[in-house]
Amino acid sequence: MRKHTTNRSHAVCGSSTPLASDYRASPRNICGTGAAVSMEHFGAYDETSRLTAALVRSPGRELDGMTKQKAEGMLWPSRPNPERAREQHRELVEVLTENDVQVINIAGDSEYPNLCFCRDQFITMPKGHLLCRFAHSCRHGEEAIAAVALESAGVLPWQSRNCAGPYEGGDFLLIDDSIMLAGISKRTHWESIEILSDTLKQGGVSAVIPIPLPDEFLHLDCGVLPIGGRKVLSAFRFPAATHHFLEDQLGFQVVSVPPSWIGARGLGLNALFLNPELIVVSKSAPVPFIHFIRDEGVRPLFVDVSEFEKGRGSVHCLVAPISRRRLTACRASN
């Protein structure tokens, strides 16, 4: 594994926080492949600004030889085809690089079949990256691997020592003005959001708005998609007080979409903006959703991620933003 020579402490909530090189849970030979990311571009202010750098994991041997029983124990409702999954991931990475996204790939051996779902491993804030804590034991240790890969790219991640409960990156979405929607789910507990609120604000988040999720949604990014222009798509009803606060006080438009947009695997809104006018979506995305985003002035790029959908993840789950750059001119709001 690459040796790292970095400052070992980073203050979060008044505590000294270990960085990637301090993790003992990291498997050998794990590192990030790709050039170091420019320091001035770390972080993100929203979900739609131009994506400039991202972390991914091209699946290795961890998907090989999965029995039905092992797949279910590793949170995959259906067994993936490893070769097809690797080919689909290569095509996704090609789409990213062709659109000027610097891709940092988690390289090396791994025993974690869910490692490819990088979005869950950390929360991207305007001023940094907060490592997560997984709800299921089969994912414990992924955050350590992500930390090593981030540090390999010159990114020093944050870690909360105050929060012992689970919180996963797919439950945190930045909307306009650096406001963070935080999903309360089986994977992210209310108590965790409450404890993390100050840390997120230290990371540049202007406000944290908790959103309770219906049980059928794994993470917030399965049922909610910020599309820029102060618009947020949602496949379920926000609490009345939250809905009114977003619309009446903050000037957002919460657009309710029908359940049919979510699809059989609950991933219809799980898409990734490359910039305000370009979005990567699964080939299985519902046709009405595609028509809607085109009417909003957004061009879709289609990728086949059907093998990953067997593990209840799609495009948004597979790519963890390291940095997004605000554009001086953005798509006009309708």
C-alpha positions as CSV (number, residue, x, y, z in Angstrom):
1,M,0.0,0.0,0.0
2,R,1.2,3.5,-0.6
3,K,2.8,5.2,2.4
4,H,1.3,8.5,3.3
5,T,3.0,11.4,5.0
6,T,0.3,13.8,6.1
7,N,-0.6,15.7,9.2
8,R,-2.4,13.1,11.5
9,S,-4.8,15.4,13.2
10,H,-7.8,17.3,11.9
11,A,-10.1,19.1,14.3
12,V,-13.8,18.2,14.2
13,C,-16.1,19.3,17.0
14,G,-13.1,20.1,19.2
15,S,-11.6,16.6,19.0
16,S,-8.4,15.3,17.3
17,T,-9.5,13.1,14.4
18,P,-7.5,10.3,12.9
19,L,-7.1,10.4,9.1
20,A,-6.8,7.6,6.6
21,S,-3.2,6.5,7.5
22,D,-4.4,5.9,11.1
23,Y,-7.0,3.3,10.1
24,R,-6.0,-0.3,11.1
25,A,-9.2,-1.8,9.5
26,S,-8.0,-1.0,6.0
27,P,-7.1,-4.1,3.9
28,R,-3.7,-4.4,2.4
29,N,-3.0,-3.1,-1.1
30,I,-5.9,-0.6,-1.0
31,C,-5.2,2.8,-2.3
32,G,-6.7,5.4,-4.7
33,T,-5.5,5.5,-8.3
34,G,-5.4,8.8,-10.0
35,A,-3.7,12.2,-9.7
36,A,-4.0,14.3,-6.5
37,V,-7.0,16.5,-6.5
38,S,-6.4,20.3,-6.5
39,M,-6.9,21.6,-2.9
40,E,-8.9,24.7,-4.1
41,H,-11.6,22.4,-5.5
42,F,-12.4,20.2,-2.5
43,G,-16.0,19.9,-1.4
44,A,-19.4,20.7,-3.0
45,Y,-22.1,23.3,-2.4
46,D,-25.0,21.4,-4.0
47,E,-25.8,18.3,-6.1
48,T,-25.9,19.9,-9.6
49,S,-22.8,22.1,-10.0
50,R,-20.1,20.8,-12.3
51,L,-18.6,17.6,-11.0
52,T,-14.8,17.9,-11.2
53,A,-13.5,14.9,-9.2
54,A,-15.2,11.8,-7.8
55,L,-14.4,8.5,-6.0
56,V,-15.5,5.2,-7.4
57,R,-14.7,1.5,-6.9
58,S,-14.5,-0.7,-10.0
59,P,-15.6,-4.1,-8.7
60,G,-12.9,-6.7,-8.2
61,R,-13.0,-10.2,-6.9
62,E,-15.4,-9.3,-4.1
63,L,-18.3,-10.0,-6.5
64,D,-17.0,-13.4,-7.6
65,G,-18.6,-16.6,-6.3
66,M,-21.5,-15.1,-4.5
67,T,-24.1,-17.7,-3.6
68,K,-27.8,-16.7,-3.1
69,Q,-27.4,-17.0,0.6
70,K,-24.2,-14.9,0.7
71,A,-25.7,-12.2,-1.5
72,E,-28.7,-11.8,0.8
73,G,-26.4,-11.6,3.8
74,M,-24.4,-8.9,2.0
75,L,-27.5,-6.9,1.3
76,W,-27.9,-7.9,-2.3
77,P,-31.4,-9.1,-3.0
78,S,-30.2,-10.8,-6.2
79,R,-26.8,-12.1,-7.2
80,P,-24.9,-10.0,-9.7
81,N,-23.0,-11.2,-12.8
82,P,-19.4,-10.1,-11.9
83,E,-18.1,-9.7,-15.4
84,R,-21.2,-7.8,-16.5
85,A,-20.9,-5.6,-13.4
86,R,-17.3,-4.8,-14.2
87,E,-18.1,-4.0,-17.8
88,Q,-21.0,-1.7,-16.8
89,H,-18.8,0.1,-14.3
90,R,-16.1,0.6,-16.9
91,E,-18.7,2.2,-19.1
92,L,-19.8,4.5,-16.3
93,V,-16.3,5.6,-15.6
94,E,-15.8,6.3,-19.3
95,V,-18.9,8.6,-19.2
96,L,-17.4,10.5,-16.3
97,T,-13.9,10.9,-17.8
98,E,-15.3,11.9,-21.2
99,N,-17.1,14.7,-19.4
100,D,-13.9,16.0,-17.7
101,V,-14.5,14.3,-14.3
102,Q,-11.2,13.3,-12.5
103,V,-11.9,9.8,-11.3
104,I,-10.1,8.4,-8.3
105,N,-10.6,4.6,-8.2
106,I,-10.4,2.5,-5.0
107,A,-7.8,0.0,-6.2
108,G,-6.6,-3.2,-4.6
109,D,-8.1,-6.4,-3.1
110,S,-11.3,-6.2,-1.1
111,E,-13.9,-8.5,0.6
112,Y,-16.7,-5.9,0.6
113,P,-19.3,-6.5,-2.2
114,N,-20.9,-3.1,-1.4
115,L,-17.6,-1.1,-1.7
116,C,-18.7,-0.1,-5.2
117,F,-21.5,2.0,-3.6
118,C,-19.0,4.8,-2.7
119,R,-21.7,7.4,-2.1
120,D,-22.4,5.9,1.3
121,Q,-18.9,6.0,2.6
122,F,-18.6,9.8,3.3
123,I,-20.6,13.0,3.1
124,T,-19.3,15.7,0.8
125,M,-19.7,19.2,2.4
126,P,-18.6,22.6,1.1
127,K,-15.4,22.5,3.1
128,G,-14.6,18.8,3.5
129,H,-15.6,15.2,3.6
130,L,-17.1,13.5,6.7
131,L,-16.6,9.7,6.9
132,C,-19.7,7.7,7.7
133,R,-20.6,4.9,10.1
134,F,-22.5,2.0,8.6
135,A,-25.6,0.4,10.1
136,H,-24.9,-3.1,8.9
137,S,-21.8,-5.0,10.1
138,C,-21.1,-6.4,6.6
139,R,-20.2,-2.8,5.6
140,H,-18.1,-1.9,8.6
141,G,-14.6,-1.0,7.4
142,E,-15.6,0.4,4.0
143,E,-15.2,3.9,5.4
144,A,-11.6,3.1,6.3
145,I,-10.9,2.0,2.8
146,A,-12.5,5.2,1.4
147,A,-10.4,7.2,3.8
148,V,-7.2,5.6,2.5
149,A,-8.2,6.3,-1.1
150,L,-9.1,9.9,-0.4
151,E,-5.8,10.5,1.4
152,S,-4.0,8.9,-1.6
153,A,-5.6,11.7,-3.7
154,G,-4.5,14.4,-1.2
155,V,-7.9,14.7,0.4
156,L,-7.9,14.6,4.3
157,P,-11.3,13.3,5.4
158,W,-13.0,14.2,8.7
159,Q,-14.2,11.8,11.3
160,S,-16.8,12.4,14.0
161,R,-15.8,10.9,17.4
162,N,-19.0,12.1,19.0
163,C,-21.5,10.1,17.0
164,A,-21.7,6.4,17.8
165,G,-24.9,5.8,15.8
166,P,-25.2,4.9,12.1
167,Y,-25.3,7.5,9.3
168,E,-24.7,6.8,5.6
169,G,-23.9,9.1,2.7
170,G,-26.9,8.2,0.6
171,D,-29.1,9.9,3.2
172,F,-27.5,13.3,2.8
173,L,-28.3,15.6,-0.1
174,L,-27.1,19.2,-0.6
175,I,-29.6,21.5,-2.2
176,D,-29.2,25.2,-3.2
177,D,-27.5,27.6,-0.7
178,S,-25.6,24.7,0.9
179,I,-28.7,23.4,2.7
180,M,-28.4,19.7,3.6
181,L,-31.4,17.4,3.5
182,A,-30.8,14.5,5.9
183,G,-32.8,11.4,5.6
184,I,-34.0,9.6,8.7
185,S,-33.9,5.9,7.8
186,K,-33.0,2.5,8.9
187,R,-29.5,3.3,7.8
188,T,-29.3,6.8,9.4
189,H,-30.8,7.5,12.8
190,W,-32.3,10.7,14.0
191,E,-29.9,10.8,16.9
192,S,-27.0,10.7,14.5
193,I,-28.3,13.6,12.5
194,E,-28.8,15.6,15.7
195,I,-25.3,14.9,16.9
196,L,-23.7,15.6,13.5
197,S,-25.5,18.9,12.9
198,D,-22.7,21.1,14.3
199,T,-20.0,19.1,12.4
200,L,-21.9,19.6,9.1
201,K,-22.2,23.3,9.8
202,Q,-18.4,23.5,10.5
203,G,-18.0,21.8,7.1
204,G,-19.9,24.7,5.4
205,V,-23.5,23.4,5.5
206,S,-25.8,26.4,6.1
207,A,-28.7,24.4,7.6
208,V,-29.6,20.7,8.2
209,I,-33.2,19.7,7.5
210,P,-34.2,16.2,8.7
211,I,-36.5,14.2,6.4
212,P,-38.2,11.0,7.6
213,L,-38.2,8.3,5.0
214,P,-41.0,5.7,4.4
215,D,-39.7,2.2,5.0
216,E,-39.7,1.3,1.3
217,F,-36.8,3.7,0.6
218,L,-33.3,2.5,1.5
219,H,-31.7,6.0,1.4
220,L,-32.9,9.5,0.8
221,D,-31.3,9.5,-2.7
222,C,-33.6,6.7,-3.7
223,G,-36.7,8.9,-3.4
224,V,-35.4,12.5,-3.6
225,L,-33.5,14.3,-6.3
226,P,-32.5,18.0,-6.2
227,I,-32.4,19.3,-9.8
228,G,-31.2,22.9,-9.2
229,G,-33.1,26.1,-9.7
230,R,-34.5,25.6,-6.2
231,K,-36.4,22.6,-7.2
232,V,-36.5,19.2,-5.5
233,L,-38.2,16.1,-6.8
234,S,-39.7,13.8,-4.2
235,A,-41.5,10.4,-4.5
236,F,-43.0,10.7,-1.0
237,R,-44.6,13.4,1.1
238,F,-42.4,15.6,3.3
239,P,-43.8,16.4,6.7
240,A,-46.2,19.4,6.3
241,A,-44.0,21.7,8.5
242,T,-40.9,20.8,6.5
243,H,-42.7,21.2,3.2
244,H,-44.0,24.7,4.1
245,F,-40.6,25.7,5.5
246,L,-38.8,24.8,2.3
247,E,-41.4,26.4,0.0
248,D,-42.7,29.4,2.0
249,Q,-39.6,30.4,3.9
250,L,-36.7,29.2,1.8
251,G,-38.3,29.6,-1.7
252,F,-37.9,26.0,-2.9
253,Q,-40.4,24.1,-5.0
254,V,-40.9,20.6,-3.8
255,V,-42.2,18.6,-6.9
256,S,-44.2,15.5,-6.0
257,V,-43.7,12.7,-8.5
258,P,-45.8,9.6,-8.9
259,P,-44.7,6.2,-7.4
260,S,-44.3,4.8,-10.9
261,W,-41.3,7.1,-11.4
262,I,-39.4,5.0,-8.7
263,G,-39.7,1.7,-10.5
264,A,-39.7,-1.8,-9.2
265,R,-36.4,-1.5,-7.5
266,G,-37.0,1.9,-6.0
267,L,-34.2,3.6,-7.9
268,G,-35.9,5.8,-10.5
269,L,-34.6,9.1,-9.1
270,N,-31.1,7.8,-8.3
271,A,-29.3,9.9,-10.9
272,L,-26.1,12.0,-11.0
273,F,-25.7,15.5,-12.3
274,L,-22.4,16.2,-14.1
275,N,-23.4,19.9,-14.4
276,P,-26.7,21.8,-14.3
277,E,-27.5,20.8,-17.8
278,L,-26.2,17.2,-17.9
279,I,-27.3,14.2,-15.9
280,V,-26.3,10.5,-15.9
281,V,-29.3,8.1,-15.5
282,S,-29.8,4.4,-15.6
283,K,-31.2,2.9,-18.8
284,S,-34.1,1.6,-16.6
285,A,-35.1,5.1,-15.6
286,P,-38.9,5.7,-16.1
287,V,-39.8,7.5,-19.4
288,P,-41.9,10.2,-17.7
289,F,-38.9,11.1,-15.5
290,I,-36.7,11.4,-18.6
291,H,-39.4,13.6,-20.3
292,F,-39.5,15.8,-17.2
293,I,-35.8,16.5,-16.9
294,R,-35.6,17.2,-20.7
295,D,-38.4,19.8,-20.3
296,E,-36.2,21.3,-17.5
297,G,-33.4,21.8,-20.0
298,V,-31.3,18.9,-18.7
299,R,-29.8,16.3,-21.2
300,P,-29.7,12.7,-19.9
301,L,-26.8,10.4,-20.5
302,F,-27.8,6.7,-20.2
303,V,-25.8,3.9,-18.7
304,D,-26.6,0.3,-18.0
305,V,-26.2,-0.4,-14.2
306,S,-28.6,-3.3,-14.0
307,E,-26.1,-5.5,-12.2
308,F,-25.7,-2.9,-9.4
309,E,-29.5,-2.4,-9.2
310,K,-29.6,-6.0,-8.0
311,G,-27.8,-4.7,-4.9
312,R,-30.3,-1.8,-4.6
313,G,-27.9,0.8,-5.9
314,S,-27.8,2.9,-9.1
315,V,-25.8,5.7,-10.6
316,H,-26.0,8.1,-7.7
317,C,-24.9,5.4,-5.3
318,L,-21.9,4.4,-7.4
319,V,-20.2,7.9,-7.5
320,A,-19.0,9.9,-4.5
321,P,-18.3,13.5,-5.3
322,I,-14.9,14.8,-4.1
323,S,-15.4,18.2,-5.6
324,R,-18.0,20.3,-7.6
325,R,-17.3,23.7,-9.0
326,R,-19.9,26.4,-9.2
327,L,-20.6,27.8,-12.7
328,T,-21.0,31.5,-13.3
329,A,-23.9,30.8,-15.6
330,C,-26.5,28.1,-14.8
331,R,-29.5,26.6,-16.4
332,A,-32.5,29.0,-16.1
333,S,-35.2,28.1,-13.6
334,N,-38.6,27.6,-15.1
